[in-house]
C-alpha cells in the first residue's frame, strides 16, 4: 500500500470513529444496550471490530481480556495509535455519559469504579484489556479455538462476500467459544446496496435475513436464544440506506 493510500484509510477510520455511536439520538443506544445485556464473561472477541472498539469496548463490562479482530491494517493502526498515547475521543466521553446513565443492574464493583474513575482513567483501564489481531473472520485461527466467553459481531458479516463465508464465519465463532459461551450478532439491513469505502460494506449486506441467520447458527451448532428485527435506526443510519436491524443471541451448548 502506498503512503497516500494508507493515510486515506487512516483518515477514513478516524472519520468513521467520529461519526459512529455518537449518542446524539435515542436510537444510538440500541447496540450499547445489547452489549450490556448479552455480552458476558472475562474473555471477549470482537469480530470486525473496525476503528470503534475504543467506544464499544466500554460496554464489555465483565471483560478482562478483549481481542479486536479485523482484516484492515488501517483500522488496527488507528486503534493502536489511540492506545499508545492514551487518547480519549469525544465519542468515548459521550459513551461514558451514556454508560453511567445505564449502570443500574450492573455489578456493584463495576458501578463503583465507573462512578469513581475519571474518563481518562476509565479509558486507560479499557486500553489495558485490549489486544489486536489482523485476520479474516471466515478463515479459522486455530490458536483462538475455545478461548472466549463471548463473540460479538456488529456489522462485520455484512462486509462478507457470500453465504458460504457467512456460514464459515459463524462456525469459526462457535469454535472460538468456550462451552456455554454466547455470540451476539447485529447487522444493518439494506434493500439497495450502497457502496462504502475500504470494505466497510458489500452487496452481500442486501442478502442478510432471518433465514440465513437461523441456518448458519443452527448449522454451526448454536442454540438460538433470540432472533429478532428492530427498526430502531438513527436518522444517520437511515440516510445511509439502512432499513432495519437484524440481531440474534446464540449459545454454544456443548
KANOR-V720844 format. One record per residue. RES is the residue in three letters. PHI is phi in whole degrees, -180 to 180 (none if undefined). PSI is psi in radians with two decimals (999 if undefined). Layout:
RES,PHI,PSI
RES,PHI,PSI
//
This chain:
UNK,none,2.36
UNK,-70,2.81
UNK,-61,-0.68
UNK,-68,-0.67
UNK,-65,-0.72
UNK,-62,-0.76
UNK,-63,-0.67
UNK,-63,-0.74
UNK,-67,-0.70
UNK,-65,-0.68
UNK,-64,-0.72
UNK,-65,-0.71
UNK,-60,-0.74
UNK,-65,-0.72
UNK,-67,-0.64
UNK,-64,-0.76
UNK,-62,-0.67
UNK,-68,-0.57
UNK,-101,-0.14
UNK,-102,2.49
UNK,53,0.97
UNK,-88,-0.21
UNK,60,0.51
UNK,-83,-0.36
UNK,-125,2.72
UNK,-57,-0.66
UNK,-68,-0.27
UNK,-62,-0.35
UNK,-84,-0.05
UNK,-59,-0.97
UNK,-66,-0.87
UNK,-56,-0.67
UNK,-65,-0.65
UNK,-66,-0.68
UNK,-63,-0.78
UNK,-62,-0.63
UNK,-79,-0.64
UNK,-119,-0.27
UNK,-88,1.96
UNK,-116,2.90
UNK,88,2.95
UNK,-86,-0.38
UNK,-120,2.04
UNK,-126,2.39
UNK,-118,2.33
UNK,-107,1.87
UNK,-72,2.19
UNK,61,0.91
UNK,-63,-0.39
UNK,60,-2.79
UNK,-93,0.33
UNK,-116,0.20
UNK,-63,-0.48
UNK,-63,-0.42
UNK,-94,-0.98
UNK,-68,-0.50
UNK,-61,-0.39
UNK,-63,-0.37
UNK,-98,0.06
UNK,-89,1.32
UNK,-73,-0.38
UNK,-99,-0.07
UNK,-73,2.43
UNK,-110,-0.33
UNK,-138,2.18
UNK,-125,2.15
UNK,-106,2.10
UNK,-92,2.12
UNK,-119,2.06
UNK,-152,2.58
UNK,-82,-0.30
UNK,-87,2.07
UNK,-61,-0.65
UNK,-67,-0.73
UNK,-60,-0.78
UNK,-70,-0.64
UNK,-65,-0.71
UNK,-58,-0.83
UNK,-65,-0.75
UNK,-59,-0.70
UNK,-64,-0.73
UNK,-61,-0.81
UNK,-68,-0.61
UNK,-63,-0.69
UNK,-99,-0.04
UNK,69,0.56
UNK,-69,2.48
UNK,-116,2.02
UNK,-86,2.90
UNK,-61,-0.68
UNK,-68,-0.58
UNK,-65,-0.70
UNK,-63,-0.73
UNK,-66,-0.69
UNK,-63,-0.68
UNK,-69,-0.63
UNK,-62,-0.76
UNK,-64,-0.77
UNK,-61,-0.73
UNK,-64,-0.59
UNK,-75,-0.32
UNK,-110,0.26
UNK,-79,-0.22
UNK,-59,2.33
UNK,97,-0.29
UNK,-80,2.91
UNK,-61,2.63
UNK,-61,-0.68
UNK,-65,-0.73
UNK,-67,-0.77
UNK,-60,-0.74
UNK,-63,-0.75
UNK,-65,-0.73
UNK,-63,-0.73
UNK,-76,-0.51
UNK,-83,-0.62
UNK,-76,2.56
UNK,-75,2.88
UNK,-58,-0.76
UNK,-62,-0.79
UNK,-72,-0.60
UNK,-68,-0.73
UNK,-66,-0.64
UNK,-61,-0.69
UNK,-62,-0.73
UNK,-61,-0.85
UNK,-59,-0.58
UNK,-68,-0.35
UNK,-89,-0.30
UNK,-91,2.35
UNK,-128,2.68
UNK,-123,2.41
UNK,-130,2.27
UNK,-91,2.21
UNK,-179,3.03
UNK,-107,2.28
UNK,-65,-0.43
UNK,-81,-0.06
UNK,-110,2.12
UNK,-66,2.26
UNK,-105,1.81
UNK,-63,-0.43
UNK,-69,-0.25
UNK,-100,-0.06
UNK,-62,2.25
UNK,71,0.37
UNK,-99,-0.22
UNK,-124,2.60
UNK,-87,-0.52
UNK,-143,2.46
UNK,-115,2.29
UNK,-114,2.26
UNK,-128,1.85
UNK,-123,1.50
UNK,95,-0.38
UNK,-59,-0.75
UNK,-70,-0.28
UNK,-72,-0.14
UNK,-99,0.02
UNK,-77,3.06
UNK,-107,-0.20
UNK,-165,2.91
UNK,-63,-0.62
UNK,-62,-0.74
UNK,-66,-0.67
UNK,-61,-0.83
UNK,-66,-0.71
UNK,-66,-0.70
UNK,-64,-0.68
UNK,-65,-0.71
UNK,-63,-0.71
UNK,-62,-0.72
UNK,-59,-0.77
UNK,-58,-0.79
UNK,-67,-0.53
UNK,-75,-0.32
UNK,-82,2.62
UNK,-74,2.88
UNK,-58,2.28
UNK,85,-0.06
UNK,-69,2.85
UNK,-123,2.63
UNK,-120,2.22
UNK,-106,2.10
UNK,-117,2.32
UNK,-138,2.20
UNK,-137,2.53
UNK,-93,2.25
UNK,-96,2.54
UNK,-131,2.41
UNK,-85,-0.39
UNK,-138,2.29
UNK,-67,2.33
UNK,-124,2.07
UNK,-68,2.48
UNK,-131,2.61
UNK,-66,2.74
UNK,57,0.64
UNK,75,0.34
UNK,-80,0.05
UNK,-163,2.84
UNK,-150,2.84
UNK,-58,-0.40
UNK,-61,-0.42
UNK,-60,-0.39
UNK,-82,-0.12
UNK,-107,0.00
UNK,-73,2.35
UNK,-158,3.06
UNK,-60,-0.68
UNK,-63,-0.73
UNK,-66,-0.78
UNK,-55,-0.92
UNK,-61,-0.82
UNK,-61,-0.77
UNK,-69,-0.76
UNK,-66,-0.83
UNK,-67,-0.68
UNK,-62,-0.57
UNK,-77,-0.32
UNK,112,0.04
UNK,-72,2.67
UNK,-103,2.12
UNK,-85,2.15
UNK,-91,-0.71
UNK,-141,2.48
UNK,-151,1.79
UNK,-142,2.76
UNK,-101,2.67
UNK,-141,2.55
UNK,-108,0.40
UNK,-82,1.23
UNK,-105,2.48
UNK,-74,2.76
UNK,-55,-0.65
UNK,-64,-0.72
UNK,-64,-0.74
UNK,-65,-0.68
UNK,-65,-0.46
UNK,-82,0.05
UNK,96,0.09
UNK,-79,2.49
UNK,-113,-0.41
UNK,-168,2.98
UNK,-117,2.31
UNK,-109,2.25
UNK,-142,2.70
UNK,-150,2.72
UNK,-126,2.21
UNK,-135,2.65
UNK,-122,2.44
UNK,-80,2.06
UNK,-97,-0.21
UNK,-86,999
//
